[in-house]
């Protein structure tokens, strides 16, 4: 913190340390292994991790959202408010000046009735300077600075969360686009089967049961399409909202482009003790400790006298007299105020501040442990989902081959229509599983980047210490 010059002079003159404990962060819980910034996840890649997916539409959406979303504007406004509050506290180290004046007309009635209206002019200038002997002002400034830093880190947390939410909504759009495309392709295949079975029924090769079974399957697929299209529209509308745009802003942009996302190479699990320093929630918890530590000093300062120097210069005139008839006054001197008796009120406030600090430290440790858990869980989820890729691809390939065989055998009368419908259903399920898996894989990668503090950048925020 940059302490104002007058406060520095007073501390040197008085030689008094500020009451209350000095700010000190507790030792964070340690972990032997976590995710590291090495082997691929350097700071630059984390700051703009969405660019690693090589999808220009995704990059456009995230970066527009970070520039125009109302949630970012709100966080920036709160940061400016906190900075103004901190600067107002810093101003209390300097003398405070005030001026007042009045011009009044008055008249009285009664036993001593005055003759006409009286006019009175008065004006004065005053100054007051609190001498921060016991450090109450210094602790207030420390608390305000910590609160400002908290809002700066909150802005980063909003950025990190917003980037991840926009990317997840984009993945959802692509997922539901894929489901719609799969359902439409399968419906077209099933409708062709219906026409084929109908022709064979007319020629007497198959019974009516085959026709209604094929019709039923096509109807089920047809009925699934509205829900898939609804899910697609919901995801697209959420994307518009997250980026700070009205509905359907990106509809044309999304339908004109294809899903070209690819997974970036993730590094092996190594060690990153400092990586969690990029997590905004940890920095927010640290700021809470610093602010609450300073709050103890603010509370303890109320147990000691407060000293100040004040003075006034003024003049007054009962009836706009000539200048040499004005009454002039000047005065200055020291004063003090001391909360001597409060029936334990002020000491209880100190005890409450200390207990609150203990709770804040416990919350900090809990936040660190939860960050470890979240990062580890995200790493496991991503890699376990990645292990499903080849089996799911094999399942889709084998189901497609099995359906081709079933259709040929049905033509020769070796199997029933139920066998063909079963294979078509298995293929549809395998294709949907593959689309869902790909979306889940991207979601897990996005979550992993978020848990690593991805999206943290100082490009659009002012330094909290300015």
N, C-alpha and C positions, 0 to 999 in steps of 0.2 A: 504494500500500500504506500502511496506517495503522501507522506504527512505534510500538511501545510507548514510554511516557514514559521509563522507565529507560534504554532504548537511546538516546533522543534526548539525555538528560543526559550519558551517557557519550561520545557522539560530540562534544558540545560541549566536554567536559572534555579529552578526549584529542586532538581535532582530527585524527583519523586517518580517511581515506577507506577504504571497504571495498575489499579486494583484488579483482582480477578486473575484467573490462570491465562497464560499465554497459549495461543492456538497451537495445537499439536495433534497431528493425525495419528490414530491408533495403528498398530501393526495389523496389516490385513492377513486373513487366513491364507495359507499357502497350499499349493497343489503341486504334485510332482510332475504331472504331464497335462498339457493342454494344447490348444491349437496355436501354432506359431505364425509369425509374419514371414517366416523364411520359405524358400522354395516355391515362390509364386504369389503369395499374398502380401506384397509390399504395400506400403502406405498409400502410394498413388493408385494402385489397383483397388484397394479397399475404398478409397474416397469416391471413385467413380466405377464401382464394381459392375454396374449394369452394362457398361461398354464391353465387358468381357464376353457377353453373350452374342456379340456381333449381329444384333438385330437393330437396324436403323429406326424402326418404328418404336421399339422399346426405349431406345435412347432419347428419341424425340419426346415421348410421353413423360418419362421420368424427369428430364431436365426442364420441360415446360412446367410440370407440376411443382418442382422445387422453386421455380421463378415466380409462379402466379397463384399458387394455391392459397386460399384464405387462411389456412392453419399456419402457414409460414408467416404471412403478414401479421397475424395475431401474436405469434411468438416474438417477432421483431418489435412490435409495438410494446409488448410487455418488457422486453429488454431495454428499450429506450426509457420506459417509465422507471425501471429500476436504476438505470444510470442517472436519471435526473434526481431520484431520491438520494442516491449516494452523493451526488454533487451538492445537494442541499444540506446534507449532514456535514460535508467538508466545509461548507460556508460558515458553520457555527464556530470554527476556530478563529474567525476574523471578527473585528468589532462590528456590531450591528447598529446601523443608523436609522433614525426615524424623524419625521417632521410632522407637525400638526399646526393647524391654524383655524381661526374662526372670525367671523364678522357678524355681529348680532344687533338686531333692533329690539328694544324692550321698553315696556311702559307699565307702570303700576298705578293702582287706584286705591283709595281708602283714606285713612286719616292724614296721611302724608302724601297727598296726591302729587305726583311729579308733573312738571310742566313739559308736556310734549314727549317725544320719543327719545330714548337714550340709545346711543350707538357705542359699541365696544369692539375693538380690534385686538386680537391676541395671536401670537405666533411663537413657536419654539422649535428648536432642533435638539434632538437627544442622541446619545450614543451609549452603548453598553457592551462590555467585553467580559465574557466569562473566562476566568483563569482556570485552566484544566489541570489543577494540581493533582487530583487523585485519578485522573485518566478516564473519567466517565465519557467525555467527548471522544477520546481516542477509541475506546471500546465501541462506542456507537458507530464511528466511522468504519471500524473493522467489520462490524456486523453488516453494515450497509454494503460494504465491498463484497462480502461473502454472498449476500443475497443477490447482488448484481451478477456475480459469477454463476450462481445457480441458474439464473434466467438465461445466461449465455449458453450454459450446457443444456438447458431445457430446449433452446432453439435447435441445438445439434440433435437432441433426441427426437424432436419433431421431424427434422430432415431425414434422419435414419429410418424412422418408422414410416414416413410418407413414401420414401423411395421404395421400401420393401412392399408396402401396400399397393402402390401403383404397379409394380412388377408382378405381384401376385394376381392382381385383377387382370393384367394383360395375359398372363398364363391361363387364367380361367376362360377368357375370351377364346383363346386358341384351342383350349380343351373342348369347349362346347361347340366350336366350329367343327372340330374333328368328329365329335359325336354326331352332329347333324349330317356331316358328309357320309359317315359310315352308315347311319340309318337310311339315308336316301339311296345310297348304293345298294344296300341289302334289300330295300323295298323294291327297287327296280328289278333286281334279280328274282325276288319272290313273285312279283307280278308277272314276269315272264314265265315262271314256273306254273303259275295259275293258268295262264293261257295255254301252255303246253299240256297240262293235265286235262283241261277242258276239252281240247282237241282229242286227246286219247280216250276221254270218256265218251265223246260223241261216236268215236269209231268202235267203242265197245272194248277197248283194251284194259280200262280200269273202271272201278266202280265209283259211285257218287261220293263215297267216303273220302277218296283221294282228293276230290275237288274241294269239299268243304274243309278238309284239313289244310290244304294249301291256302285257301281263302282266309282261314282263321289265322294262320301265321302271318300273312301279309297285313291283316287288320291289326294285329298286335304291334307290328313294327310301325304301321301308319299312326297308331295311337300314341306311340312314344315320341314322335316328332314334335308335337306342340310343346311338350315339356322341355325337350332339348332346346328348342328355339326360345322358349321363355328364359331358360337359364342363360343362354347366350345374350339375350337382351339385358337381363339383370346385370351381368358382368360388364357389358359395354356401358350401361348407364352409370355403374359404380366407377368405371374408369373416367368417364366425363366428370363426375363429381369430385373425385380425388385430385384431378388436375385443375380444378377450379373453372370448369366450363359447363355451359348448359347442356341438357340432354341432346344426344345424337351428333355432337360436335365431331367425333372421330368415326362415325359410322362408315362414311365413304372411304376414309383412309384405311380402316381395318379390312373392309371387304375387297379393296383393290390390291392389297398386298397379301403375301403368303407368310406362313410361319417359317422363319428361317433361323430361329434361335438354335444355338448349339451350346452344349455344356462346356464351360471353361475347365481347364485342368486344375483340379484341386490338389494341394500338396499333401504329403503324408503327415500324420499327427506327430508333432514335435512339441517343443516347449515354449510358452510365451508369457512369462510373468508380467511383462510390461504391456502385453496386448490388451488386457482389461482396462488399462488406463485410457484406452480410446472409447470405452463404453460410457455413454453420457450418464446412465443411471448411477454408475460408481462415482463419477465426478460430482453429480448432484448430491449424493449422500455425503461426500467429503465436504462440500460447501455447507451442507446443513450442520456438520460438526463445527466448522469454523464459525459459522454464524451463532450457534448456540453457545460456544465457548465465550465469544465476545459478549453474549447476552448476560452471562454470569457477572462479568466485569461491570456492565451497565447497571445491573441490579445492586451489586456491592457498592458502587459509587454513591447510591442513594443513602447509604449509611453514614456518609461523611459530609462535612459542610461544603457548600459550593460558594466560591468567592468570585466576585466580579467588580469591575470598575465602571462607573457610569457618570454621565455628566449631561447637563442641559444648558442651552443658551436660549433666552426668550425675551420677548418684549410685549407690552400691552398698552393700550390707550383707552381711557374711559369714554372719550368722545371725539376721536380723531383730532387730538390736540396737535399743536406744532411738534416737530421732532424733538425739541429740547424738553418737552413735557412728557414724553413717553417714559413708561417704567421699564427699565432694562434689568434683566436678571441672568446671572451665570452661576453655575454650581457643579461641583464634581466631587467624587470621593469613592472609597471602597465600600462594599457591602457584602454580607454573607447570608446564606440561608441554610438551615440545618434541620433535618427531620429528627428531632430529639425523641419524641414519643409517638409511637404508632401502634402500641399494644401488640408488638411482634409482626406488624404488617410487612415492614421492609425486610426483616430477616427471613420471613416465610417466603418472600419473593425470591430471595437468594437461594433458599433450599429448593424451591420449585424449579429454578433455572438449572441447578446442579442435577436434579433428578431427570429433568428433560434431556440434559446432555447425556446422561447414562443411557437413556432410551434411544437417543439418536445414534450413539456409538453402536449399540446392539443392532439397530436397523442397518447401519453401515456394514457390519460383519455379515448380517443376513443377506444383504444385497450382493456382497462379494461371493458368498457361497452359492447363491442362486445364479449368479453370472457364470460361475464355474459349471454348475449343473446344466444350465441352458446351453452353453457352448459345447459341452461334452455330448449332450443329447442330440444337438443339431448335427454334430459330426457323425455320430452313430447312425442317425436316421438317414442322412445322405448316403453313406456308404452301404448300409443295408439295403436301401432301395435300389442302389446301383447294381447290387448283386442279382436283382430280379430281372434285369434287362434281357439277358440272353435266354433264360428259360421262357420268358413271355414271348420273345420273338420266335423261339422254337415252337411254342404252343400255337401261335397264329399260323405259322407255316404248315404244321402238321394238320391243323384243322382245315386249312384250305385244300390240302392234298386229299384228306379224308372225304371232304365234300365232293370233290371231283370224281373220286372212285365211287362214292355212293350214287351220284347222279348217273353214272354209266351203268352201274348194276341195276338201278331202278329201270332204266330203259330196257334192259334185258329181262326184267321181271324177277331178278334174283332176290330183291328186298322190297319192302313196302314203302309207301310214301312217308310213314312215320320215321323211318330210318333217315330219309333225306332231310326231313324237317329237323330232326334232332341234330344232324350234322350242320345244317344251316344255323341253328341256334347256337351251337358250340362255336362256330366261326365268328358270329356276331359278338358273342361274349368275349372271345379272345381278342378281337379287334378293339372292343371298348376297354378291355383291361389294359391293352397296350397304350391306348390314348390316355387313360387315367394314370397309368404308371409314368408316362413321360411328363405329364403335368405335375405329378407328385414329386418327381425327381427335380424338376425346376423349382417347385415350391420349397423343397428341402434345401436346395442350393441357395435360394434367396434367404431362407431363414438362417442358414449358416453365415452368410455375409452379414446379416443384421446382427446376429449375436457377437460377431467380431467387431462391431462398431462401424460396419461399412456404410458409407455415405457421409461420414464426418469430414467436413472441410471448412476452412475459415474464409473461403472466398466470398461468401455473402453475409458474413457477420463481422461485427466490429469486435475488437479485442476487449474483453471485459475489464481490463485494467486501464483502458484509455480514459 
